[in-house]
């Protein structure tokens, strides 16, 4: 059952079953600027959008220096259990 419909010039709505079958085609269409909306039970569920090229990725800071600066006394498990017990009383 083919239920994809074109809205305006560049919008496409398609149900989940058909989207599974035509996934690669839908990705290609979205990459070329077409709006692709996947519907579930007749209601919009998700929209395919192009991931922005050149957008800066969030780079996590290097924490190796911070990690080496932490000094644990005794065995870590003992220290954690003692802190937990102290917090209770």
Secondary structure as UniProt FT lines:
FT   STRAND          5..7
FT   TURN            8..10
FT   STRAND          11..15
FT   HELIX           16..21
FT   HELIX           23..31
FT   TURN            32..33
FT   STRAND          35..40
FT   TURN            41..42
FT   STRAND          43..48
FT   TURN            53..54
FT   HELIX           64..69
FT   HELIX           76..88
//
